[in-house]
Amino acid sequence: MFHEADQHDKRVERKAFIPIPNGHLQGLAKVNKEMLPSCKSALLRRKPPWIRNATLVETAKQDALFGYKGFKSYQPLNTWWAEHQIVLHTEFRDGNVPAGHEQLRVLKESLSLLPEGVEKVRLRSEYGWLSARAFTVLRTRGESAVWPD
């Protein structure tokens, strides 16, 4: 499991819920953050491109929830640092959690992982990520975001 057992009891029927990660998953995030400065090299851009992606992963697990496409699934949400081919931030979600759910929090967590020297980011994301509050945070920082056609 990627969360504590008591988190399962906090689910509310027909509501999107993202459990708090357990110590093991938090440890993985810490290792990832400590590893990112080693990516700094002559290739490090001051404005790295990120790609944000949430993909439905079909499952036969009995307790899995149905996603928007009508099958039981999970929907990991990943922030990919393209120039280094590395996952900057990841979150494992139930299939019923909309891609845009809690995006401002995910954006802030992703930005907090960046090593020193990165001044701005460019974000390419799916439409499901579109959030006026998150876009405002990017814009006020001088960042840019692109959504595919």
Phi and psi in degrees as a GROMACS rama.xvg file:
@    title "Ramachandran Plot"
@    xaxis  label "Phi"
@    yaxis  label "Psi"
@TYPE xy
-103.336  4.15529  PHE-2
-144.974  164.825  HIS-3
-69.4405  150.803  GLU-4
-58.1161  -35.9112  ALA-5
-67.3146  -17.8847  ASP-6
-66.219  -33.624  GLN-7
-61.2892  -34.9568  HIS-8
-70.7571  -14.6314  ASP-9
-87.2006  -4.1757  LYS-10
-66.6334  141.77  ARG-11
-118.027  129.665  VAL-12
-55.2423  135.281  GLU-13
67.0099  21.3549  ARG-14
-123.695  142.524  LYS-15
-70.0811  134.837  ALA-16
-142.686  131.913  PHE-17
-119.483  111.156  ILE-18
-67.2667  150.791  PRO-19
-68.7202  130.624  ILE-20
-63.2844  146.126  PRO-21
-77.5218  178.736  ASN-22
-59.0163  -35.196  GLY-23
-65.615  -45.3093  HIS-24
-69.7391  -35.757  LEU-25
-64.4872  -36.0401  GLN-26
-64.04  -38.979  GLY-27
-62.7034  -42.0304  LEU-28
-62.909  -37.9649  ALA-29
-66.0989  -43.6718  LYS-30
-61.123  -43.0429  VAL-31
-59.4138  -46.3778  ASN-32
-61.9154  -40.4379  LYS-33
-71.1797  -25.1069  GLU-34
-80.8343  -28.602  MET-35
-58.5621  -38.6082  LEU-36
-59.5925  -25.5615  PRO-37
-68.9832  -15.7338  SER-38
-74.0695  -16.4361  CYS-39
-65.1509  125.353  LYS-40
-156.828  -172.142  SER-41
-62.069  -20.4141  ALA-42
-86.2573  -8.64228  LEU-43
-63.9691  123.933  LEU-44
-92.6604  146.834  ARG-45
-73.9235  -15.9657  ARG-46
-131.334  73.8602  LYS-47
-71.6945  146.03  PRO-48
-83.0575  136.54  PRO-49
-116.688  153.448  TRP-50
-125.496  126.584  ILE-51
-105.651  132.104  ARG-52
-144.811  134.772  ASN-53
-125.73  119.371  ALA-54
-122.239  135.135  THR-55
-74.7006  130.405  LEU-56
-115.281  110.314  VAL-57
-65.9853  144.265  GLU-58
-143.175  156.957  THR-59
-103.188  5.41606  ALA-60
-60.4663  133.283  LYS-61
-62.8563  -36.4991  GLN-62
-89.8734  3.75587  ASP-63
-69.4137  154.328  ALA-64
-103.982  156.002  LEU-65
-77.8046  136.097  PHE-66
-90.6476  -179.546  GLY-67
-65.6279  -16.3532  TYR-68
-91.6953  1.7015  LYS-69
92.8295  8.24375  GLY-70
-124.882  157.965  PHE-71
-66.171  133.877  LYS-72
-160.568  170.683  SER-73
-120.093  158.552  TYR-74
-136.182  81.7837  GLN-75
-64.944  141.288  PRO-76
-112.978  118.57  LEU-77
-119.692  142.534  ASN-78
-112.538  113.804  THR-79
-102.585  124.474  TRP-80
-89.8913  98.1224  TRP-81
-59.6362  -44.0743  ALA-82
-67.0716  -23.4433  GLU-83
-108.018  0.853933  HIS-84
52.9524  51.331  GLN-85
-137.881  144.207  ILE-86
-79.7349  116.978  VAL-87
-79.0275  -41.8114  LEU-88
-147.475  141.788  HIS-89
-143.099  149.966  THR-90
-146.323  126.748  GLU-91
-90.421  122.882  PHE-92
-124.835  153.982  ARG-93
-66.0445  158.186  ASP-94
-63.1691  -25.4033  GLY-95
-85.2489  -1.61694  ASN-96
-83.1581  118.056  VAL-97
-60.6262  146.601  PRO-98
-57.3623  -31.8118  ALA-99
-84.33  -1.17675  GLY-100
-68.787  125.865  HIS-101
58.1229  36.9747  GLU-102
-68.4644  -31.7572  GLN-103
-62.897  -42.8914  LEU-104
-61.6515  -45.6135  ARG-105
-62.4194  -41.2841  VAL-106
-60.4903  -48.3956  LEU-107
-63.7955  -39.8286  LYS-108
-63.0934  -40.8899  GLU-109
-64.0501  -44.967  SER-110
-63.0038  -33.5009  LEU-111
-69.9238  -16.4664  SER-112
-86.3768  -12.1161  LEU-113
-67.5309  139.311  LEU-114
-72.6044  161.494  PRO-115
-58.8364  147.964  GLU-116
102.642  -19.0174  GLY-117
-87.0715  117.666  VAL-118
-94.6402  -38.1869  GLU-119
-144.911  161.2  LYS-120
-128.014  157.545  VAL-121
-117.759  125.416  ARG-122
-112.42  126.442  LEU-123
-110.825  128.217  ARG-124
-145.019  161.11  SER-125
-76.0767  161.952  GLU-126
-58.4041  -34.664  TYR-127
-60.6973  -19.2044  GLY-128
-83.9106  -17.1152  TRP-129
-53.0026  117.68  LEU-130
-141.428  123.41  SER-131
-60.3721  -39.647  ALA-132
-66.5116  -43.2849  ARG-133
-66.8398  -40.5603  ALA-134
-62.1493  -38.8755  PHE-135
-63.8811  -40.8988  THR-136
-60.5018  -46.226  VAL-137
-60.1708  -47.7219  LEU-138
-62.954  -41.6199  ARG-139
-68.4585  -23.9116  THR-140
-85.7618  -4.61163  ARG-141
83.1751  15.8336  GLY-142
-85.0826  173.485  GLU-143
-132.23  154.363  SER-144
-136.48  144.53  ALA-145
-132.726  136.77  VAL-146
-114.673  137.425  TRP-147
-68.4779  157.097  PRO-148
